[in-house]
Amino acid sequence: MTSNIRRTEELASGLALAALGAAAGAFIVASYPLGTARQLGPGAMPALVALILVLLGGVIAVRGLWEQGEGVGDGAGLDLRAALRPAGLILGAILLFGGLVDWLGVVPASAIAVIGSALASRRTRKREIAALAAVLAVAVPALFVGILGMPLKIWPAL
């Protein structure tokens, strides 16, 4: 199915970002107290970030609708399913990381997330993916466990 929208990737990405922000915001507002303007609660900052995601997603989607882009081929538009594929793969990699981090540990879960999100682009090279996975294998535990002191498992228990 093709569309006449010239910037289909921007439209799809904007809508996906706005939907993610709205879903996260709904969960946050339902789960954590926002507090007051004088005494902010634990849900205030995450709710603000979710609102910013919704607003940025809306801006990106509107740009995809209104801005004239470089058409593809004869300007007939792009396949919406092909435009949503990268966003779906990246979102899936993030969800996979969240599901695996407690079970496997932060280092293997980060590597799996890098590989999963790398599938979103047809231009990534195996060397680049391996280098990014190696850098994140060191940086993620150093930041979240070492510096921030989060109680995350680094490796799976054998």
Secondary structure, 3 states (H helix, E strand, C coil): CECCCCCHHHHHHHHHHHHHHHHHHHHHHHHCCCECCCCECCCHHHHHHHHHHHHHHHHHHHHHHHCCCCCCCCCCCCEHHHHHHHHHHHHHHHHHHHHHHHHHCHHHHHHHHHHHHHCCCCCCCHHHHHHHHHHHHHHHHHHHHHHCCCCCCCCCCC
